[in-house]
Amino acid sequence: MADVSLKNVGKTYENASANTIENLNLNIRSGEFVVLVGPSGCGKSTTLRMLAGLEELTDGEIWIGNRRVDELEPRDRNIAMVFQNYALYPHMTVAQNMSFGLKLSGMEKAEIRRRVEDAAKVLDISALLERRPKQLSGGQRQRVAMGRAMVRDPAVFLFDEPLSNLDAKLRGQMRAEIRRLHKRLKATTVYVTHDQVEAMTLADRVVVLNKGLIEQQGTPQELYERPATRFVAGFIGSPTMNFLPADVVMEGEVPTLKFAGAMLAAPADKLEALKAYAGRRVEIGLRPEHFLADGTTEISVPVDMAELLGPTTLVHFTLEGVACSAMLPPEFAAAEGQTQSLRIARDRMSLFDPDTGRAI
């Protein structure tokens, strides 16, 4: 295990702005599971590839432990990478795939066998060691790819969207496997994904990237409950957050939100900051579960569609010209074409500056 530090790292491609990294600073603690997440083109895979040595830096330094590694070859960085497409040799058995890198390094056969057998036992693939990749399911191939990384006993594990080729059910199973493996190995791990559900369920810390810059980093709960920007609020969470316009009206010395024909008290911790927005418009951020149906009516909306999701119902409606959704208990959810009465959990709402996108 080792700390990882990216110091003022930059990457610019000639004649292209996509995947450009600018002055990226990121410190990862030894044993920490950090997930880099963001939309396509935000720079997350480029960052991982620079860490792995598969892309050269334009600026900055990368340190693993007490060594600067950005000028070292990938094989000399003491990292192991699990790729999206598994990258297994089709003509080799599972055991041969897992041991190939160790053989190239000149390790003794007995030690190679021990490491392969130990990793296979941890990953529950001992019975597959003599099979070839074409005889394996997608989940089994991913376990083999993880085993190949494990046997190297690296300082840092790198995962590049490893579950994107699996179906939804198998992705869920493999997320649990990866998390269980990390708890057992306590290895420093950097994981890249565009799937915010993976980020929320796997990470000790999530780093949200947008156009090559870090928008926000923190625990999954911090990003979900206290997004620093409208971008983070909209990217983290499924179903996505609702964004609605509201006017700030002063009632004496107290700012109030005029929203959908109703006057709503602002959250207590936002009152002082909202005074600067008197007479102006802000954006309210409400997650679907922040609309409540408990018999108290603050707003009434016609239901466009209702999706029964088992323990909850996702009710879709239009409010102030904006398509919205509310996550409600089935017994309180109105059917399509009916009117839904809602109350807003005002202590849970987020508020954003419509010009800067920053949280108020």
LOVEXTOR-906307 format. One record per residue (C-alpha): x, y, z. Coordinates in steps of 0.5 Angstrom, whole numbers, plus 500, padded with zeros to 3 digits. Last residue first. Example, Ala and Ser with C-alpha at 12.3 -4.5 7.8 and 13.67 -1.06 7.14 Angstrom:
<atoms>
<xx = 527; yy = 498; zz = 514>
<xx = 525; yy = 491; zz = 516>
</atoms>
This chain:
<atoms>
<xx = 448; yy = 558; zz = 496>
<xx = 451; yy = 553; zz = 492>
<xx = 455; yy = 555; zz = 486>
<xx = 452; yy = 555; zz = 479>
<xx = 455; yy = 561; zz = 477>
<xx = 449; yy = 565; zz = 474>
<xx = 443; yy = 561; zz = 477>
<xx = 446; yy = 561; zz = 484>
<xx = 444; yy = 555; zz = 487>
<xx = 440; yy = 553; zz = 493>
<xx = 439; yy = 546; zz = 496>
<xx = 433; yy = 543; zz = 499>
<xx = 433; yy = 538; zz = 505>
<xx = 430; yy = 543; zz = 511>
<xx = 425; yy = 545; zz = 506>
<xx = 422; yy = 538; zz = 505>
<xx = 417; yy = 540; zz = 500>
<xx = 409; yy = 538; zz = 501>
<xx = 406; yy = 535; zz = 495>
<xx = 399; yy = 534; zz = 493>
<xx = 398; yy = 530; zz = 487>
<xx = 393; yy = 531; zz = 482>
<xx = 390; yy = 525; zz = 477>
<xx = 392; yy = 524; zz = 470>
<xx = 397; yy = 518; zz = 471>
<xx = 395; yy = 515; zz = 478>
<xx = 397; yy = 519; zz = 485>
<xx = 402; yy = 516; zz = 490>
<xx = 400; yy = 516; zz = 497>
<xx = 400; yy = 508; zz = 498>
<xx = 406; yy = 507; zz = 493>
<xx = 410; yy = 511; zz = 498>
<xx = 413; yy = 517; zz = 494>
<xx = 419; yy = 519; zz = 490>
<xx = 418; yy = 525; zz = 486>
<xx = 420; yy = 527; zz = 479>
<xx = 420; yy = 533; zz = 475>
<xx = 420; yy = 536; zz = 468>
<xx = 420; yy = 544; zz = 469>
<xx = 415; yy = 549; zz = 466>
<xx = 413; yy = 551; zz = 473>
<xx = 412; yy = 544; zz = 475>
<xx = 411; yy = 538; zz = 470>
<xx = 410; yy = 531; zz = 473>
<xx = 413; yy = 525; zz = 474>
<xx = 411; yy = 520; zz = 480>
<xx = 416; yy = 515; zz = 482>
<xx = 413; yy = 510; zz = 486>
<xx = 417; yy = 506; zz = 492>
<xx = 417; yy = 499; zz = 495>
<xx = 416; yy = 496; zz = 488>
<xx = 418; yy = 501; zz = 483>
<xx = 412; yy = 503; zz = 480>
<xx = 412; yy = 508; zz = 475>
<xx = 407; yy = 514; zz = 475>
<xx = 406; yy = 518; zz = 469>
<xx = 404; yy = 525; zz = 467>
<xx = 401; yy = 527; zz = 474>
<xx = 397; yy = 533; zz = 475>
<xx = 401; yy = 538; zz = 480>
<xx = 398; yy = 541; zz = 487>
<xx = 403; yy = 545; zz = 492>
<xx = 403; yy = 546; zz = 499>
<xx = 399; yy = 541; zz = 501>
<xx = 399; yy = 537; zz = 508>
<xx = 396; yy = 530; zz = 507>
<xx = 403; yy = 526; zz = 508>
<xx = 406; yy = 526; zz = 500>
<xx = 413; yy = 529; zz = 501>
<xx = 417; yy = 532; zz = 495>
<xx = 425; yy = 531; zz = 498>
<xx = 425; yy = 524; zz = 496>
<xx = 425; yy = 526; zz = 488>
<xx = 431; yy = 531; zz = 490>
<xx = 430; yy = 538; zz = 490>
<xx = 435; yy = 543; zz = 488>
<xx = 432; yy = 550; zz = 488>
<xx = 435; yy = 555; zz = 483>
<xx = 435; yy = 563; zz = 485>
<xx = 432; yy = 569; zz = 482>
<xx = 433; yy = 576; zz = 485>
<xx = 429; yy = 581; zz = 489>
<xx = 433; yy = 579; zz = 495>
<xx = 439; yy = 575; zz = 493>
<xx = 444; yy = 578; zz = 498>
<xx = 439; yy = 576; zz = 504>
<xx = 439; yy = 569; zz = 501>
<xx = 446; yy = 568; zz = 505>
<xx = 443; yy = 570; zz = 512>
<xx = 437; yy = 565; zz = 511>
<xx = 441; yy = 559; zz = 508>
<xx = 442; yy = 555; zz = 515>
<xx = 434; yy = 556; zz = 517>
<xx = 432; yy = 553; zz = 510>
<xx = 428; yy = 558; zz = 506>
<xx = 420; yy = 559; zz = 508>
<xx = 416; yy = 557; zz = 502>
<xx = 411; yy = 562; zz = 499>
<xx = 407; yy = 558; zz = 494>
<xx = 405; yy = 560; zz = 487>
<xx = 410; yy = 555; zz = 484>
<xx = 416; yy = 558; zz = 488>
<xx = 416; yy = 565; zz = 492>
<xx = 422; yy = 563; zz = 497>
<xx = 422; yy = 567; zz = 503>
<xx = 428; yy = 572; zz = 506>
<xx = 427; yy = 575; zz = 513>
<xx = 428; yy = 582; zz = 515>
<xx = 421; yy = 584; zz = 513>
<xx = 418; yy = 579; zz = 509>
<xx = 423; yy = 579; zz = 503>
<xx = 422; yy = 576; zz = 497>
<xx = 427; yy = 571; zz = 493>
<xx = 424; yy = 569; zz = 487>
<xx = 424; yy = 561; zz = 485>
<xx = 426; yy = 557; zz = 479>
<xx = 426; yy = 549; zz = 480>
<xx = 432; yy = 544; zz = 479>
<xx = 430; yy = 537; zz = 480>
<xx = 435; yy = 532; zz = 483>
<xx = 437; yy = 526; zz = 478>
<xx = 434; yy = 519; zz = 479>
<xx = 439; yy = 517; zz = 481>
<xx = 444; yy = 521; zz = 485>
<xx = 450; yy = 525; zz = 483>
<xx = 451; yy = 528; zz = 477>
<xx = 445; yy = 534; zz = 478>
<xx = 448; yy = 536; zz = 485>
<xx = 455; yy = 536; zz = 482>
<xx = 453; yy = 540; zz = 476>
<xx = 449; yy = 545; zz = 481>
<xx = 455; yy = 546; zz = 485>
<xx = 458; yy = 544; zz = 492>
<xx = 453; yy = 539; zz = 493>
<xx = 451; yy = 538; zz = 500>
<xx = 447; yy = 531; zz = 501>
<xx = 449; yy = 527; zz = 496>
<xx = 456; yy = 530; zz = 495>
<xx = 457; yy = 529; zz = 503>
<xx = 454; yy = 522; zz = 503>
<xx = 459; yy = 519; zz = 498>
<xx = 465; yy = 522; zz = 502>
<xx = 468; yy = 528; zz = 499>
<xx = 471; yy = 531; zz = 493>
<xx = 468; yy = 537; zz = 489>
<xx = 468; yy = 540; zz = 482>
<xx = 475; yy = 537; zz = 480>
<xx = 477; yy = 540; zz = 473>
<xx = 479; yy = 537; zz = 467>
<xx = 472; yy = 539; zz = 464>
<xx = 468; yy = 536; zz = 470>
<xx = 471; yy = 531; zz = 475>
<xx = 467; yy = 529; zz = 481>
<xx = 472; yy = 526; zz = 486>
<xx = 469; yy = 521; zz = 491>
<xx = 472; yy = 518; zz = 497>
<xx = 471; yy = 512; zz = 501>
<xx = 468; yy = 509; zz = 494>
<xx = 464; yy = 503; zz = 492>
<xx = 457; yy = 504; zz = 493>
<xx = 457; yy = 512; zz = 491>
<xx = 462; yy = 511; zz = 485>
<xx = 458; yy = 505; zz = 482>
<xx = 452; yy = 509; zz = 483>
<xx = 455; yy = 515; zz = 479>
<xx = 456; yy = 511; zz = 473>
<xx = 462; yy = 514; zz = 469>
<xx = 467; yy = 510; zz = 472>
<xx = 474; yy = 510; zz = 474>
<xx = 477; yy = 507; zz = 480>
<xx = 483; yy = 509; zz = 484>
<xx = 485; yy = 504; zz = 490>
<xx = 490; yy = 504; zz = 495>
<xx = 490; yy = 496; zz = 498>
<xx = 486; yy = 494; zz = 504>
<xx = 487; yy = 487; zz = 502>
<xx = 480; yy = 484; zz = 505>
<xx = 476; yy = 491; zz = 505>
<xx = 478; yy = 492; zz = 498>
<xx = 476; yy = 485; zz = 496>
<xx = 469; yy = 486; zz = 499>
<xx = 468; yy = 492; zz = 495>
<xx = 470; yy = 489; zz = 489>
<xx = 466; yy = 483; zz = 490>
<xx = 460; yy = 487; zz = 492>
<xx = 461; yy = 492; zz = 486>
<xx = 461; yy = 485; zz = 482>
<xx = 454; yy = 483; zz = 484>
<xx = 451; yy = 489; zz = 482>
<xx = 455; yy = 489; zz = 476>
<xx = 452; yy = 482; zz = 475>
<xx = 445; yy = 484; zz = 475>
<xx = 446; yy = 490; zz = 471>
<xx = 449; yy = 487; zz = 465>
<xx = 457; yy = 487; zz = 464>
<xx = 461; yy = 491; zz = 459>
<xx = 461; yy = 497; zz = 464>
<xx = 464; yy = 493; zz = 470>
<xx = 471; yy = 495; zz = 469>
<xx = 471; yy = 502; zz = 468>
<xx = 478; yy = 503; zz = 469>
<xx = 481; yy = 500; zz = 475>
<xx = 488; yy = 502; zz = 478>
<xx = 490; yy = 498; zz = 484>
<xx = 496; yy = 501; zz = 488>
<xx = 502; yy = 499; zz = 492>
<xx = 502; yy = 492; zz = 488>
<xx = 502; yy = 485; zz = 490>
<xx = 503; yy = 482; zz = 483>
<xx = 498; yy = 477; zz = 484>
<xx = 492; yy = 481; zz = 486>
<xx = 493; yy = 484; zz = 479>
<xx = 492; yy = 478; zz = 475>
<xx = 487; yy = 476; zz = 480>
<xx = 483; yy = 482; zz = 478>
<xx = 483; yy = 480; zz = 471>
<xx = 481; yy = 473; zz = 473>
<xx = 475; yy = 476; zz = 477>
<xx = 473; yy = 480; zz = 471>
<xx = 473; yy = 474; zz = 466>
<xx = 469; yy = 470; zz = 471>
<xx = 464; yy = 476; zz = 471>
<xx = 463; yy = 476; zz = 463>
<xx = 462; yy = 468; zz = 463>
<xx = 468; yy = 464; zz = 462>
<xx = 470; yy = 458; zz = 457>
<xx = 472; yy = 463; zz = 452>
<xx = 477; yy = 466; zz = 457>
<xx = 481; yy = 459; zz = 458>
<xx = 480; yy = 454; zz = 463>
<xx = 485; yy = 450; zz = 467>
<xx = 485; yy = 455; zz = 473>
<xx = 477; yy = 455; zz = 473>
<xx = 476; yy = 451; zz = 480>
<xx = 480; yy = 456; zz = 484>
<xx = 476; yy = 462; zz = 481>
<xx = 473; yy = 464; zz = 488>
<xx = 476; yy = 470; zz = 488>
<xx = 480; yy = 469; zz = 495>
<xx = 481; yy = 462; zz = 493>
<xx = 484; yy = 464; zz = 486>
<xx = 488; yy = 470; zz = 489>
<xx = 492; yy = 464; zz = 494>
<xx = 493; yy = 459; zz = 488>
<xx = 496; yy = 465; zz = 484>
<xx = 500; yy = 467; zz = 489>
<xx = 503; yy = 460; zz = 491>
<xx = 504; yy = 458; zz = 484>
<xx = 508; yy = 464; zz = 483>
<xx = 512; yy = 463; zz = 489>
<xx = 513; yy = 456; zz = 487>
<xx = 515; yy = 458; zz = 480>
<xx = 521; yy = 463; zz = 482>
<xx = 519; yy = 470; zz = 480>
<xx = 523; yy = 472; zz = 474>
<xx = 519; yy = 478; zz = 472>
<xx = 516; yy = 475; zz = 466>
<xx = 514; yy = 470; zz = 470>
<xx = 510; yy = 474; zz = 475>
<xx = 507; yy = 478; zz = 469>
<xx = 504; yy = 471; zz = 466>
<xx = 502; yy = 468; zz = 472>
<xx = 494; yy = 470; zz = 472>
<xx = 494; yy = 469; zz = 465>
<xx = 497; yy = 462; zz = 465>
<xx = 493; yy = 460; zz = 471>
<xx = 486; yy = 462; zz = 467>
<xx = 489; yy = 458; zz = 461>
<xx = 492; yy = 462; zz = 455>
<xx = 490; yy = 462; zz = 448>
<xx = 485; yy = 468; zz = 449>
<xx = 490; yy = 472; zz = 453>
<xx = 486; yy = 477; zz = 457>
<xx = 485; yy = 484; zz = 456>
<xx = 479; yy = 485; zz = 461>
<xx = 475; yy = 489; zz = 456>
<xx = 475; yy = 495; zz = 462>
<xx = 482; yy = 494; zz = 464>
<xx = 484; yy = 492; zz = 471>
<xx = 491; yy = 496; zz = 472>
<xx = 497; yy = 494; zz = 477>
<xx = 502; yy = 499; zz = 480>
<xx = 509; yy = 498; zz = 482>
<xx = 511; yy = 504; zz = 478>
<xx = 517; yy = 500; zz = 475>
<xx = 512; yy = 496; zz = 470>
<xx = 509; yy = 503; zz = 467>
<xx = 516; yy = 506; zz = 465>
<xx = 518; yy = 511; zz = 470>
<xx = 518; yy = 519; zz = 469>
<xx = 512; yy = 520; zz = 472>
<xx = 514; yy = 516; zz = 478>
<xx = 516; yy = 521; zz = 484>
<xx = 518; yy = 516; zz = 489>
<xx = 516; yy = 517; zz = 497>
<xx = 509; yy = 513; zz = 496>
<xx = 507; yy = 514; zz = 489>
<xx = 508; yy = 521; zz = 487>
<xx = 506; yy = 524; zz = 480>
<xx = 509; yy = 531; zz = 478>
<xx = 506; yy = 537; zz = 474>
<xx = 506; yy = 539; zz = 467>
<xx = 504; yy = 535; zz = 460>
<xx = 504; yy = 529; zz = 463>
<xx = 505; yy = 522; zz = 459>
<xx = 500; yy = 517; zz = 458>
<xx = 500; yy = 510; zz = 459>
<xx = 504; yy = 511; zz = 465>
<xx = 499; yy = 508; zz = 470>
<xx = 498; yy = 515; zz = 474>
<xx = 497; yy = 518; zz = 467>
<xx = 492; yy = 513; zz = 465>
<xx = 488; yy = 514; zz = 471>
<xx = 488; yy = 522; zz = 469>
<xx = 486; yy = 520; zz = 462>
<xx = 481; yy = 516; zz = 464>
<xx = 478; yy = 521; zz = 469>
<xx = 479; yy = 527; zz = 464>
<xx = 472; yy = 530; zz = 463>
<xx = 471; yy = 527; zz = 456>
<xx = 465; yy = 523; zz = 458>
<xx = 461; yy = 525; zz = 464>
<xx = 464; yy = 525; zz = 471>
<xx = 467; yy = 520; zz = 476>
<xx = 474; yy = 519; zz = 480>
<xx = 473; yy = 514; zz = 485>
<xx = 478; yy = 513; zz = 491>
<xx = 479; yy = 507; zz = 495>
<xx = 484; yy = 509; zz = 501>
<xx = 489; yy = 504; zz = 503>
<xx = 494; yy = 509; zz = 503>
<xx = 491; yy = 516; zz = 503>
<xx = 490; yy = 519; zz = 496>
<xx = 492; yy = 526; zz = 495>
<xx = 490; yy = 530; zz = 489>
<xx = 492; yy = 536; zz = 485>
<xx = 490; yy = 537; zz = 478>
<xx = 493; yy = 544; zz = 474>
<xx = 489; yy = 543; zz = 468>
<xx = 487; yy = 536; zz = 465>
<xx = 485; yy = 536; zz = 458>
<xx = 480; yy = 530; zz = 456>
<xx = 477; yy = 534; zz = 450>
<xx = 480; yy = 541; zz = 448>
<xx = 484; yy = 538; zz = 442>
<xx = 489; yy = 541; zz = 437>
<xx = 495; yy = 538; zz = 441>
<xx = 493; yy = 534; zz = 447>
<xx = 494; yy = 538; zz = 453>
<xx = 495; yy = 534; zz = 460>
<xx = 496; yy = 538; zz = 467>
<xx = 498; yy = 535; zz = 474>
<xx = 499; yy = 541; zz = 479>
<xx = 501; yy = 535; zz = 484>
<xx = 498; yy = 528; zz = 483>
<xx = 500; yy = 525; zz = 490>
<xx = 499; yy = 517; zz = 491>
<xx = 500; yy = 514; zz = 498>
<xx = 502; yy = 507; zz = 499>
<xx = 500; yy = 500; zz = 500>
</atoms>
